[in-house]
Amino acid sequence: MTDPNPESWGSPTEPLSGRSRRPELEWQLAASENFLSEISRRRSVRDFSSETVDRRVIENCLLAAGRAPSGANQQPWHFVAVGDAATKRRIRQAAEREEEEFYQRRAPQAWLDALQPLGTDQHKPFLETAPWLIAIFAETYQTAGEGDEHSVKNYYVNESVGIACGFLLAALNSCGLATLTHTPSPMRFLNEILGRPKQEKPFLLLVVGYPSIDCTVPKIGKKTLDEISTFVM
């Protein structure tokens, strides 16, 4: 059972600041409605403009992602933001090789049928066109540095990194940026291209930028509140 006394938790504490204990209901409702309206405009985009996005915007969004909760506060993530054209080309070439294997040989027909309405295939030009790619790595364990044999295991890694990715998507969307979550499988080529250590497992490749002028997206819907939730009161 958790000890309710903060002084017994074994680490320094500080007063919770910058947050009202109980905001006014009217403010809460307005804030929740505003966020719902904003996040509802988020769509997965595959037609990107090459228009630049200031690095400072990306930095702030990554800092927001880094505020996500994580198991034992180990923060088992690393973000590599790629704006270099040559590196983006290498990533595209490697990703398309894996995607060709997926679409032509590895994917079961049921999976291909599920993807068919989205119009996806092995060709990924957006990996070069978009101004930024953000490769997210999940850190399975920590070391003090290169060559260090002593390691500390991280806990709830996938859960923690998944939450951080959600924070990042919401942050980018709030800045008016379009995104695409891309997961070529396997993704270990990202370790080689980006020089990441073996304890980091590629989790997600996030494409970031502005939609092209003639961008279209699949006409799809989202499940209703009743379909995704149950209230027990």
C-alpha positions as CSV (number, residue, x, y, z in Angstrom):
1,M,0.0,0.0,0.0
2,T,1.3,3.4,-0.9
3,D,2.5,5.5,2.0
4,P,0.4,8.8,2.0
5,N,3.2,10.7,3.6
6,P,5.4,12.4,1.0
7,E,8.3,12.7,3.4
8,S,8.7,8.9,3.3
9,W,8.9,8.7,-0.5
10,G,12.7,8.9,-0.4
11,S,13.2,11.9,-2.7
12,P,12.9,15.7,-2.3
13,T,9.4,17.2,-2.9
14,E,8.2,20.6,-3.9
15,P,4.9,22.4,-3.8
16,L,2.7,21.8,-6.8
17,S,2.6,25.2,-8.6
18,G,1.0,26.7,-11.7
19,R,-2.2,24.8,-11.3
20,S,-5.5,25.6,-9.6
21,R,-6.6,22.8,-7.3
22,R,-10.2,23.0,-8.6
23,P,-10.8,25.2,-11.6
24,E,-14.2,26.7,-12.3
25,L,-16.5,24.3,-14.1
26,E,-17.2,26.8,-16.9
27,W,-13.5,27.1,-17.5
28,Q,-13.0,23.3,-17.5
29,L,-15.8,22.8,-20.0
30,A,-14.5,25.6,-22.3
31,A,-10.9,24.2,-22.1
32,S,-12.0,20.6,-22.9
33,E,-14.2,21.7,-25.8
34,N,-11.4,23.9,-27.2
35,F,-8.9,21.1,-27.0
36,L,-11.4,18.6,-28.6
37,S,-12.0,21.0,-31.4
38,E,-8.3,21.6,-32.1
39,I,-7.3,17.9,-31.8
40,S,-10.2,16.9,-34.1
41,R,-8.5,18.8,-36.9
42,R,-5.4,16.5,-36.7
43,R,-5.2,14.2,-39.7
44,S,-2.5,11.9,-40.9
45,V,-1.1,13.6,-44.0
46,R,0.9,12.1,-46.8
47,D,1.1,15.1,-49.1
48,F,3.6,17.5,-47.6
49,S,4.9,20.9,-48.6
50,S,8.6,21.4,-48.6
51,E,8.1,24.8,-46.7
52,T,10.5,25.1,-43.8
53,V,9.5,24.9,-40.2
54,D,11.6,26.8,-37.7
55,R,13.8,24.6,-35.5
56,R,12.7,26.4,-32.4
57,V,9.1,25.2,-32.9
58,I,10.4,21.6,-33.1
59,E,12.5,22.1,-30.0
60,N,9.6,23.4,-28.0
61,C,7.4,20.5,-29.1
62,L,10.1,18.0,-28.1
63,L,10.4,19.6,-24.7
64,A,6.6,19.2,-24.3
65,A,7.0,15.5,-25.2
66,G,9.7,15.2,-22.6
67,R,7.1,16.3,-19.9
68,A,5.2,13.0,-20.4
69,P,5.0,10.7,-17.4
70,S,7.2,7.6,-17.4
71,G,7.9,4.5,-15.3
72,A,9.9,5.5,-12.3
73,N,10.5,8.9,-14.1
74,Q,13.3,7.1,-16.2
75,Q,12.2,9.0,-19.3
76,P,13.2,6.1,-21.6
77,W,13.1,8.0,-24.9
78,H,15.3,9.8,-27.3
79,F,14.2,12.0,-30.2
80,V,16.3,12.6,-33.3
81,A,15.0,15.5,-35.4
82,V,16.3,15.3,-39.0
83,G,16.2,18.3,-41.3
84,D,19.2,17.4,-43.4
85,A,18.2,16.5,-47.0
86,A,20.9,13.8,-47.5
87,T,20.0,12.0,-44.3
88,K,16.3,12.2,-45.1
89,R,17.1,10.6,-48.5
90,R,18.9,7.7,-46.9
91,I,16.0,7.2,-44.5
92,R,13.6,7.1,-47.4
93,Q,15.6,4.7,-49.4
94,A,16.0,2.3,-46.4
95,A,12.3,2.6,-45.5
96,E,11.1,2.0,-49.0
97,R,13.2,-1.2,-49.2
98,E,11.5,-2.5,-46.0
99,E,8.1,-1.4,-47.3
100,E,8.5,-3.1,-50.6
101,E,9.2,-6.4,-48.7
102,F,6.1,-5.7,-46.5
103,Y,3.7,-5.0,-49.3
104,Q,5.0,-7.7,-51.7
105,R,5.9,-10.5,-49.4
106,R,5.5,-10.1,-45.6
107,A,2.0,-8.6,-45.1
108,P,-0.9,-11.0,-44.8
109,Q,-3.8,-10.3,-47.2
110,A,-6.1,-9.2,-44.3
111,W,-3.6,-6.4,-43.4
112,L,-3.4,-5.3,-47.0
113,D,-7.1,-5.2,-47.2
114,A,-7.3,-3.0,-44.1
115,L,-4.8,-0.6,-45.6
116,Q,-6.4,-0.5,-49.0
117,P,-9.0,2.4,-48.2
118,L,-6.0,4.5,-47.1
119,G,-4.3,4.2,-50.5
120,T,-0.9,3.5,-49.1
121,D,1.9,1.6,-50.8
122,Q,5.7,1.2,-50.6
123,H,6.5,4.6,-52.1
124,K,7.2,7.2,-49.4
125,P,8.2,10.5,-51.1
126,F,7.0,12.4,-48.0
127,L,10.1,11.2,-46.2
128,E,12.1,13.6,-48.4
129,T,9.6,16.3,-49.0
130,A,8.6,17.2,-45.4
131,P,11.0,19.6,-43.7
132,W,11.4,17.4,-40.6
133,L,11.5,13.7,-39.7
134,I,11.5,12.9,-36.0
135,A,12.8,9.4,-35.2
136,I,11.6,8.3,-31.7
137,F,13.7,5.7,-30.0
138,A,12.7,3.6,-26.9
139,E,15.6,3.1,-24.5
140,T,15.5,-0.4,-23.1
141,Y,18.2,0.3,-20.5
142,Q,20.6,3.1,-19.5
143,T,24.3,3.2,-19.4
144,A,26.7,5.9,-18.1
145,G,28.2,6.3,-21.5
146,E,29.8,4.6,-24.5
147,G,31.7,1.5,-23.6
148,D,30.1,1.3,-20.1
149,E,29.2,-2.3,-19.2
150,H,27.0,-1.3,-16.2
151,S,23.4,-0.8,-17.1
152,V,20.1,0.1,-15.4
153,K,16.9,-1.4,-16.8
154,N,14.1,0.9,-17.7
155,Y,10.6,0.0,-16.8
156,Y,7.3,0.4,-18.7
157,V,9.3,1.5,-21.7
158,N,6.7,1.1,-24.5
159,E,3.9,2.6,-22.4
160,S,6.1,5.6,-21.5
161,V,7.3,6.2,-25.0
162,G,3.8,5.9,-26.4
163,I,2.5,8.5,-24.0
164,A,5.4,10.8,-25.0
165,C,4.5,10.4,-28.7
166,G,1.0,11.4,-27.9
167,F,2.2,14.5,-26.2
168,L,4.4,15.3,-29.2
169,L,1.6,14.8,-31.7
170,A,-0.7,17.1,-29.7
171,A,2.0,19.7,-29.4
172,L,2.8,19.7,-33.1
173,N,-0.9,19.9,-34.0
174,S,-1.3,22.9,-31.6
175,C,1.3,24.7,-33.7
176,G,-0.6,24.2,-37.0
177,L,1.7,21.5,-38.2
178,A,0.7,18.3,-40.0
179,T,2.0,14.9,-39.1
180,L,2.2,11.3,-40.2
181,T,3.1,8.4,-38.0
182,H,5.2,6.0,-40.0
183,T,6.4,2.6,-38.9
184,P,8.3,0.7,-41.5
185,S,9.1,-2.8,-40.1
186,P,11.8,-3.5,-39.1
187,M,13.2,-0.1,-38.4
188,R,16.7,-0.9,-37.1
189,F,18.2,0.9,-40.2
190,L,17.4,4.1,-38.2
191,N,20.0,3.1,-35.6
192,E,22.7,2.8,-38.3
193,I,21.8,6.0,-40.2
194,L,21.3,8.1,-37.1
195,G,24.1,6.6,-35.1
196,R,22.0,5.5,-32.1
197,P,23.2,2.8,-29.7
198,K,22.0,-0.7,-29.6
199,Q,19.9,-0.2,-26.4
200,E,17.7,2.2,-28.3
201,K,14.9,0.5,-30.3
202,P,13.2,2.5,-33.0
203,F,9.6,3.1,-31.9
204,L,8.2,5.6,-34.5
205,L,9.2,7.7,-37.4
206,L,7.2,10.9,-37.3
207,V,6.9,13.1,-40.5
208,V,6.3,16.8,-39.7
209,G,5.6,19.8,-41.8
210,Y,2.8,21.7,-43.6
211,P,0.3,19.9,-45.9
212,S,0.7,20.6,-49.6
213,I,-1.7,23.1,-51.2
214,D,-3.5,20.2,-53.0
215,C,-3.4,17.8,-50.1
216,T,-6.3,15.4,-49.7
217,V,-6.9,12.8,-46.9
218,P,-9.0,9.7,-46.8
219,K,-12.7,10.3,-45.9
220,I,-12.9,8.4,-42.6
221,G,-14.7,8.7,-39.3
222,K,-13.9,8.2,-35.7
223,K,-15.8,6.0,-33.2
224,T,-18.4,7.7,-31.0
225,L,-18.1,8.3,-27.2
226,D,-20.3,5.3,-26.5
227,E,-18.1,3.1,-28.7
228,I,-14.9,4.0,-27.0
229,S,-15.8,4.5,-23.4
230,T,-17.9,3.2,-20.5
231,F,-18.8,5.2,-17.4
232,V,-19.3,3.4,-14.1
233,M,-21.0,5.8,-11.6
